Amino acid sequence: MNIMSDIYIEDANVEWENVGEGLRRKMLGYDAKIMMVKVEFQKGAIGYVHKHIHSQVTYVLSGKFEVQIGDDKKILRGGDCYFIPSDVEHGAINLEPGILIDVFSPMREDFLK
């Protein structure tokens, strides 16, 4: 696959995509090997437990989240980060409005459809 984003991505020029109740995202930089996504959570929004083949690193830009990775749960706040290995169940519940920055490898092709 030969898909990639623009080289320079200005946040104001990327439209939000609604992806669930109280959740929206912006696809930022990506190619077949990597993808960065900005996800906004309203208070109480839920990123339901799921898994995928992609490795994922998430930076908590703002807010407060209860994050579940496998059977473990932890409260994380702005400035914290977490790593999810491939095929491990995970999810997040927003406790205070906030934004997560997700990085996936390889890219999430399903996000571009």
C-alpha positions as a printed Julia matrix, in Angstrom:
113×3 Matrix{Float64}:
   0.0    0.0    0.0
   1.33   3.43  -0.94
  -0.79   5.74   1.23
   0.63   8.62   3.21
  -0.46  11.88   4.76
   0.73  15.32   3.82
   4.23  16.12   5.02
   3.08  19.12   7.08
  -0.15  18.79   9.02
  -1.73  21.9   10.55
  -4.25  20.98  13.24
  -6.67  23.74  12.18
  -6.87  22.23   8.68
  -7.76  18.69   9.79
 -11.45  17.98  10.36
 -12.74  16.08  13.38
 -14.46  12.75  12.75
 -17.15  11.67  15.24
 -16.42   8.08  16.3
 -18.78   7.49  19.21
 -20.73   9.19  21.93
 -18.48  11.95  23.29
 -15.55  10.86  21.08
 -13.99  12.4   18.01
 -10.64  12.03  16.27
  -8.29  13.6   13.76
  -5.95  11.57  11.59
  -2.57  13.27  11.62
   0.68  12.01  10.07
   0.83   8.5    8.63
   2.22   6.08   6.11
   1.97   2.29   5.92
   4.33   1.85   8.89
   3.02   4.39  11.42
   0.02   6.61  12.21
  -0.66   9.39  14.72
  -4.24  10.14  15.77
  -5.61  12.86  18.07
  -8.64  11.67  20.07
 -10.87  14.02  22.06
 -12.97  12.6   24.91
 -15.85  14.41  26.58
 -16.37  13.62  30.28
 -17.61  10.07  30.73
 -16.85   9.02  27.14
 -15.71   5.43  26.83
 -13.12   3.86  24.55
 -14.6    0.37  24.84
 -12.3   -2.6   25.46
 -10.98  -3.93  22.17
  -7.8   -5.27  20.6
  -6.0   -5.02  17.27
  -2.81  -6.24  15.62
  -1.19  -2.82  15.88
   1.28  -1.86  18.58
   0.09   1.38  20.19
   1.68   4.11  22.28
  -0.64   6.76  23.72
   0.3   10.11  25.23
  -2.25  11.72  27.54
  -2.18  15.33  26.37
  -4.84  16.47  28.84
  -7.6   15.17  31.07
  -7.86  12.18  33.39
  -8.49   8.61  32.2
  -9.0    5.2   33.71
  -6.97   3.04  31.33
  -7.3   -0.73  31.14
  -4.59  -2.83  29.48
  -5.19  -6.55  29.78
  -6.52  -7.14  33.31
  -4.7   -4.1   34.78
  -6.32  -0.66  35.34
  -4.6    2.62  36.17
  -5.6    6.3   36.42
  -3.51   8.48  34.08
  -3.39  12.27  33.65
  -1.95  14.82  31.25
   1.74  14.11  30.65
   1.43  10.35  31.26
   1.82   7.69  28.59
   1.03   4.02  28.03
   2.11   1.25  25.66
  -0.15  -1.5   24.32
   1.47  -4.52  22.66
  -0.15  -6.12  19.61
  -3.34  -8.14  20.29
  -3.73  -7.06  23.95
  -7.23  -5.97  25.04
  -7.43  -2.35  26.18
  -9.84   0.54  26.72
 -10.2    3.9   28.46
 -12.9    5.73  30.39
 -12.67   9.48  30.52
 -12.96  10.92  34.04
 -12.27  14.56  33.0
 -12.52  15.95  29.44
  -9.24  15.33  27.68
  -7.21  14.48  24.62
  -5.14  11.4   23.82
  -2.46  11.21  21.12
  -2.37   7.66  19.75
   0.51   6.3   17.67
  -0.01   2.99  15.86
   2.38   0.69  14.05
   1.59  -0.32  11.4
  -0.95   2.35  10.41
  -4.65   1.76  11.07
  -5.94   1.21   7.53
  -9.44   0.82   8.97
  -9.34   4.46  10.15
  -9.02   5.75   6.58
 -12.17   4.04   5.25
